[in-house]
Each structure stands twice: as structure tokens, then as C-alpha cells.
Amino acid sequence: MPSRCLNKVMLIGNLTRDPELRYTPGGMAVVSFGLATNRVWVTKQGERKEDAQFHRIVAWNKLAELCSQLLSKGRRVYVDGRIQYREFADQDNNKKQIAEIVIDDMIILDNKGNGMDHDDHMVGNFSEVADTAIVNEEAAGVIDDIIIPDDIIDTKPEEVLVTEKKDEEIPF
């Protein structure tokens, strides 16, 4: 029996920059944005310490377009996905490695720009607000996973393989 593996990342943080939406030559949408997560603790001496970690977040297809439309710098979000490492050559042809969180779920945790006014009263149609609050790539589209072979990088995104879920009910 093969052993199971798990590559799962869940983060709650604030966007450090506006999402940047691009399209591959094959027409697939891809968005990237920065996310900061903070940690606070108290030392044995009673000194308060803080630490911030910065993450590069990537989303594909419909989720990418929704992130581009709904998110902006400073928004608080929950993202769920997997960590991916890529190698690329910089301008001086030096090899660099980058870590990215490729997400397939995103939940907006604040109420900036979602149809709520300052007193948290509903403005507009509730279903429109509810639809923008939770975004699930599997529920929004048919994409199960995007497989990027190790021998390609962003210069050949048209070679990205997409697998589809078949005959499976998606609870939402």
C-alpha cells in the first residue's frame, strides 16, 4: 500500500499589495499577490515580540479572476492551498528558487467593499454579498488540480495540464 503524502497550507493574513492578474498565451488567468502573516508572543522576561512572514500567493483560472476583482492591498483573507517551489534564472542567469502558495480556496474575512456600510447594515442584495465572501475554485469551476511538470517554468504556461473532476458532487 503506498504511503500518503500531504502538502496543505492554510493562512490568514493581510494583502501586502494589490493582486496582479495576467493571462497565459493559452488564455488561462493567473493572479499573484503578497500576504503577510503576523505572530506575537511574550518571552519569559515578559518582553512582547512580533514576527511577520511574507508569502507569495498564486491562483489560477476563475479563482484568479475573482481574486483580482475582489481583493486589494490591506484586505484580510483566509487562503487554502499547497506550497510549490520553482527555479528560474534571473537577469544575470543565476539560478533562483521561489516558494509560492498555490491556492484553491479563498475567504474574505473583512467587510471592506462587500456591500456593508459603516454601521454594518446591508447595502444592496444579500446574495451578491454572500457570493463574494467565499470563493472555492472547485465549486466555481471544474478544475481539480493544475499539474506543472518540473521541467517547465512560467515561460511555457501553455503546457500546464488540467485535470477535471468527474461524477463527483461538490458540497457547498
C-alpha positions as CSV (number, residue, x, y, z in Angstrom):
1,M,0.0,0.0,0.0
2,P,1.5,3.3,-1.0
3,S,2.1,5.8,1.8
4,R,0.1,9.0,1.8
5,C,1.6,12.5,1.5
6,L,0.1,15.8,2.3
7,N,1.0,19.3,1.0
8,K,-1.5,21.6,2.7
9,V,-1.2,25.3,3.6
10,M,-3.8,27.4,5.4
11,L,-3.0,31.1,6.1
12,I,-4.9,34.1,7.5
13,G,-3.3,37.4,6.8
14,N,-3.4,40.8,5.0
15,L,-2.6,41.5,1.4
16,T,0.7,43.4,1.1
17,R,-0.1,44.5,-2.5
18,D,-2.9,44.5,-5.0
19,P,-3.4,41.3,-7.0
20,E,-1.7,41.3,-10.3
21,L,-3.7,39.5,-13.0
22,R,-2.1,38.0,-16.1
23,Y,-3.1,35.6,-18.8
24,T,-1.0,32.8,-20.3
25,P,-0.7,32.6,-24.0
26,G,-3.2,29.7,-23.8
27,G,-5.8,32.1,-22.2
28,M,-5.5,30.8,-18.6
29,A,-5.9,33.5,-15.9
30,V,-3.2,33.6,-13.2
31,V,-3.0,36.1,-10.3
32,S,-0.3,36.7,-7.8
33,F,-0.3,38.8,-4.6
34,G,1.6,39.1,-1.4
35,L,0.2,38.0,2.0
36,A,1.6,38.9,5.4
37,T,1.0,36.8,8.5
38,N,1.9,38.0,11.9
39,R,2.8,36.2,15.1
40,V,3.0,37.8,18.6
41,W,4.5,36.2,21.8
42,V,5.8,37.1,25.2
43,T,9.2,36.0,26.3
44,K,10.0,34.6,29.8
45,Q,11.2,38.0,30.7
46,G,7.8,39.5,29.8
47,E,9.0,41.2,26.6
48,R,6.5,41.3,23.8
49,K,7.9,40.1,20.5
50,E,6.4,40.2,17.0
51,D,7.3,38.4,13.8
52,A,5.9,38.9,10.3
53,Q,6.2,36.4,7.4
54,F,5.6,37.3,3.8
55,H,4.1,34.8,1.3
56,R,3.7,34.9,-2.4
57,I,0.1,33.7,-3.3
58,V,-0.9,32.4,-6.7
59,A,-4.3,31.4,-8.0
60,W,-5.4,30.1,-11.4
61,N,-8.4,30.4,-13.7
62,K,-11.8,31.6,-12.3
63,L,-10.3,32.0,-8.8
64,A,-7.6,34.2,-10.2
65,E,-10.2,36.5,-11.8
66,L,-12.3,36.6,-8.7
67,C,-9.2,37.4,-6.5
68,S,-8.3,40.2,-9.0
69,Q,-11.8,41.7,-8.8
70,L,-12.5,41.3,-5.0
71,L,-9.1,41.8,-3.3
72,S,-6.9,44.8,-2.7
73,K,-4.0,45.8,-0.6
74,G,-4.8,45.6,3.1
75,R,-7.8,43.1,2.8
76,R,-7.8,40.3,5.4
77,V,-8.3,36.9,3.9
78,Y,-8.1,33.2,4.6
79,V,-6.4,31.1,1.8
80,D,-6.1,27.4,1.5
81,G,-3.7,25.6,-0.9
82,R,-0.4,23.9,-1.3
83,I,3.2,25.1,-1.3
84,Q,5.2,24.9,-4.5
85,Y,8.9,25.6,-5.2
86,R,10.1,26.8,-8.6
87,E,13.5,27.5,-10.0
88,F,14.2,30.3,-12.5
89,A,17.1,32.2,-13.9
90,D,17.4,35.9,-13.1
91,Q,18.7,38.6,-15.4
92,D,22.3,37.6,-14.7
93,N,21.5,34.0,-15.5
94,N,21.8,33.0,-11.8
95,K,19.5,30.2,-10.6
96,K,17.0,31.3,-8.0
97,Q,14.4,29.3,-6.1
98,I,11.0,30.8,-5.1
99,A,8.3,29.4,-2.8
100,E,4.7,30.1,-3.7
101,I,1.4,29.1,-2.1
102,V,-0.9,27.9,-4.9
103,I,-4.4,28.4,-3.6
104,D,-7.7,26.7,-4.4
105,D,-9.9,28.3,-1.7
106,M,-10.1,31.9,-0.5
107,I,-12.4,33.5,2.1
108,I,-12.6,37.3,2.6
109,L,-12.6,38.0,6.3
110,D,-13.2,41.8,6.4
111,N,-16.1,43.8,5.1
112,K,-14.3,46.4,3.1
113,G,-16.1,46.9,-0.2
114,N,-18.5,44.0,0.2
115,G,-21.8,45.9,0.3
116,M,-21.7,46.8,4.0
117,D,-21.8,50.4,5.2
118,H,-20.0,51.8,8.2
119,D,-22.7,50.6,10.7
120,D,-22.6,47.1,9.2
121,H,-26.0,47.5,7.7
122,M,-26.7,45.6,4.4
123,V,-26.5,47.7,1.3
124,G,-27.7,46.0,-1.9
125,N,-28.6,42.4,-2.5
126,F,-27.6,39.9,0.3
127,S,-26.9,37.1,-2.2
128,E,-24.4,39.3,-4.1
129,V,-22.5,39.9,-0.8
130,A,-22.6,36.3,0.2
131,D,-21.4,35.2,-3.2
132,T,-18.3,37.4,-3.0
133,A,-17.4,36.4,0.6
134,I,-16.5,32.7,-0.1
135,V,-14.7,31.6,-3.2
136,N,-14.0,28.0,-3.8
137,E,-12.2,27.1,-7.0
138,E,-13.8,23.6,-7.1
139,A,-17.3,25.0,-6.7
140,A,-16.7,27.9,-9.1
141,G,-15.3,25.8,-11.9
142,V,-14.4,22.2,-12.8
143,I,-10.7,22.3,-12.0
144,D,-9.5,19.8,-9.6
145,D,-5.7,20.4,-9.8
146,I,-3.2,22.0,-12.0
147,I,-0.1,19.9,-12.6
148,I,3.0,21.8,-13.6
149,P,5.8,19.5,-14.7
150,D,9.2,20.1,-13.1
151,D,10.9,20.7,-16.4
152,I,8.9,23.8,-17.2
153,I,8.6,27.2,-15.6
154,D,6.4,30.3,-16.2
155,T,7.9,30.8,-19.7
156,K,5.8,27.9,-21.0
157,P,2.5,28.1,-19.2
158,E,0.5,26.7,-22.1
159,E,2.0,23.3,-21.2
160,V,0.1,23.3,-17.9
161,L,-2.1,20.2,-17.6
162,V,-5.6,20.5,-16.1
163,T,-7.4,17.5,-14.6
164,E,-11.2,17.6,-14.3
165,K,-13.4,16.2,-11.6
166,K,-16.0,13.8,-13.0
167,D,-19.1,12.4,-11.4
168,E,-18.3,13.9,-8.0
169,E,-20.7,16.1,-6.0
170,I,-19.1,19.2,-4.5
171,P,-20.6,20.2,-1.2
172,F,-21.1,23.9,-0.9
